[in-house]
């Protein structure tokens, strides 16, 4: 039983890390993508993943 809880903790930690890496990549793309359309797409996806409501976005 105790081993299962450690496995679950590890899975949760890895999922959080992966989410953080994806957010970091999207943020970077939103600043450095070659075209304005690509930057805007990355920005919108970043805000969506962060849970920022549409009414709060510019």
GIPE-V506395 format. One record per run of one state. SS is the DSSP state (~ for helix, > for strand, _ for the rest). FROM is the first residue (numbers start at 0). LEN is the number of residues. If there is no record, write none. Layout:
SS_FROM_LEN / SS_FROM_LEN
This chain:
__0_1 / ~_1_31 / __32_3 / ~_35_15 / __50_3 / ~_53_3 / __56_2
